[in-house]
Amino acid sequence: MVGEAEAIPLRDRSVDLITAAGSLNYANLDLFFPEAGRVLAPQGMLLVYDFSPGRSFRSTTNLDEWFCSFHRRYPPPPNEARQLSPEILAKLNSGFRVQTCQHFEIGVTLTPDFYLDYMMTETNVASAARSGVPHAEIKSWCAEPLAPVWRGSEREVLFRGYFACMGLTAPDRAR
């Protein structure tokens, strides 16, 4: 079944769990939350989780510095993704309450080539390409300053993220 977050093609109270992995940032939350509340069973849960781009090494700021220059050169597209976190979700008048949440950090060992290919999938790269910057030019610009950061070997890249388990607030459970 195919649908949109803002118009979920399921029966009322028919779902025990909805997961949103890095996707609510792009949804119309004013439409999504009522839809999620409609399809969730009374004790159902909404699990929201996301990761930031891998932009740090554990023992040096070299990758963080490169990442900042990358964003200066190719800024993230404005108004394309909304910033979310458990703290932001808790403040929204959504009909849901954050029941538990956690921020976490995961280290993943990557090769320099894999990291470069991964960075080429970021929304700021897609935005630059849509505005006419050739993909090869972006990749070349990234590769040159990344080479001394990686020094030709695998490195552990830190991915920071969060999860928030959200349940319907009391009035919504009584639907």
matplotlib code that plots the C-alpha trace (Angstrom):
import matplotlib.pyplot as plt

x = [0.0, 1.3, 0.3, 1.5, 2.1, -0.6, -3.2, -2.6, -4.7, -5.6, -8.7, -9.2, -7.4, -5.9, -2.2, -0.2, 3.1, 4.1, 7.8, 9.2, 12.9, 14.2, 11.0, 8.9, 11.3, 9.7, 6.0, 3.3, 3.1, -0.3, -1.7, 0.4, -0.3, -4.1, -3.7, -1.3, -3.7, -6.6, -4.9, -3.2, -4.9, -5.6, -2.4, -0.5, 3.0, 4.6, 8.4, 10.3, 14.0, 16.7, 20.5, 22.5, 25.0, 28.3, 30.4, 32.8, 35.7, 36.0, 39.5, 39.9, 37.8, 39.2, 36.1, 33.9, 35.9, 35.6, 31.8, 31.4, 33.2, 31.1, 27.9, 29.3, 30.1, 26.9, 24.3, 21.4, 18.3, 16.1, 12.7, 13.3, 13.6, 12.3, 14.6, 13.2, 14.4, 12.7, 12.7, 11.0, 8.5, 7.6, 6.7, 4.4, 0.7, 0.4, -2.0, 1.0, 3.2, 6.9, 6.9, 10.6, 13.5, 17.2, 20.0, 22.8, 26.0, 27.1, 30.5, 30.8, 34.2, 34.2, 36.7, 37.4, 35.8, 32.6, 32.4, 32.7, 30.0, 27.8, 28.2, 27.2, 23.7, 23.1, 20.3, 22.6, 24.4, 21.1, 20.1, 23.4, 22.9, 19.4, 20.7, 23.1, 26.3, 27.7, 27.8, 31.4, 32.4, 30.8, 32.5, 35.9, 35.6, 34.7, 37.4, 40.3, 40.0, 38.8, 42.0, 44.2, 41.4, 41.2, 44.9, 44.0, 42.8, 39.5, 38.2, 35.4, 32.7, 30.3, 26.6, 24.5, 20.8, 17.8, 14.6, 11.4, 8.5, 5.3, 1.8, -1.5, -2.4, -5.3, -8.2, -7.0, -7.0, -10.7, -11.6]
y = [0.0, 3.4, 6.6, 9.9, 10.8, 13.5, 11.0, 7.5, 5.0, 2.8, 2.3, 4.2, 2.6, -0.1, 0.3, -0.5, 1.1, 3.9, 4.5, 7.7, 7.4, 10.8, 11.5, 13.8, 16.6, 16.7, 16.1, 18.7, 18.0, 19.9, 17.1, 14.2, 14.1, 14.0, 11.2, 9.3, 9.7, 8.5, 5.3, 4.4, 2.0, 3.5, 2.1, 2.5, 4.2, 6.6, 6.0, 8.9, 8.6, 10.3, 10.7, 13.8, 13.3, 11.7, 14.8, 14.0, 11.8, 10.8, 12.1, 15.1, 18.1, 17.7, 16.2, 18.7, 21.6, 20.1, 19.6, 23.2, 24.3, 21.9, 23.5, 27.0, 26.1, 24.1, 25.2, 23.1, 24.1, 26.5, 25.3, 21.8, 20.0, 21.1, 20.6, 18.0, 16.5, 15.0, 18.4, 20.0, 17.1, 17.5, 21.2, 20.6, 20.7, 17.4, 15.3, 13.1, 13.0, 12.0, 9.1, 8.2, 9.5, 9.3, 11.0, 8.6, 8.4, 5.5, 5.1, 3.5, 2.7, 4.0, 4.3, 7.7, 6.7, 5.4, 8.6, 10.8, 8.8, 9.1, 12.9, 13.1, 11.9, 14.8, 17.2, 20.2, 18.4, 17.6, 21.3, 22.5, 20.1, 21.3, 24.9, 23.9, 22.9, 19.8, 16.7, 16.1, 19.6, 19.1, 15.7, 17.1, 20.0, 17.6, 15.1, 17.5, 18.9, 15.5, 13.7, 15.2, 14.8, 11.0, 10.4, 7.5, 5.2, 4.0, 6.1, 5.9, 8.5, 9.5, 9.6, 11.4, 10.7, 10.4, 8.5, 9.5, 7.1, 9.0, 8.0, 9.7, 12.1, 11.1, 12.9, 11.3, 7.8, 8.0, 8.6]
z = [0.0, -0.9, 0.9, 2.4, 6.0, 5.7, 4.3, 5.6, 3.7, 6.7, 8.8, 12.1, 15.1, 13.0, 13.7, 16.8, 15.8, 13.4, 12.8, 11.2, 10.4, 9.3, 7.5, 9.7, 8.9, 5.4, 6.4, 7.1, 10.8, 11.1, 8.9, 9.9, 13.7, 13.3, 10.7, 13.0, 15.9, 13.7, 12.6, 15.8, 18.2, 21.6, 23.1, 19.9, 19.7, 17.3, 17.2, 15.7, 15.1, 13.0, 12.6, 11.7, 8.9, 10.0, 10.5, 13.3, 14.2, 17.9, 18.5, 16.2, 14.9, 11.4, 9.9, 11.7, 10.2, 6.7, 7.2, 8.2, 5.0, 3.0, 4.4, 3.7, 0.1, -0.4, 2.1, 3.0, 1.1, 3.0, 4.1, 2.8, 6.1, 9.5, 12.5, 15.0, 18.3, 21.3, 22.9, 19.9, 19.5, 23.2, 22.7, 19.7, 20.2, 18.4, 20.4, 21.3, 24.4, 24.4, 26.8, 26.5, 24.4, 24.1, 22.2, 21.1, 19.1, 16.9, 15.4, 12.0, 10.4, 6.8, 4.0, 2.5, -0.8, 1.0, 3.0, -0.1, -1.9, 1.2, 1.4, -2.2, -1.2, 1.2, 0.5, 0.1, -2.8, -4.4, -4.0, -5.6, -8.5, -9.0, -9.2, -12.0, -10.2, -12.0, -9.7, -10.8, -9.7, -6.2, -5.8, -6.9, -4.5, -1.6, -2.5, -2.5, 1.1, 2.4, 1.4, 4.2, 6.7, 6.0, 5.3, 3.0, 5.8, 7.3, 10.2, 12.7, 11.8, 14.5, 13.7, 16.3, 16.6, 18.7, 19.2, 20.8, 21.7, 21.6, 22.7, 22.2, 25.0, 27.3, 25.4, 22.1, 23.6, 24.4, 20.7]

ax = plt.figure().add_subplot(projection="3d")
ax.plot(x, y, z, "-o")
ax.set_aspect("equal")
plt.show()
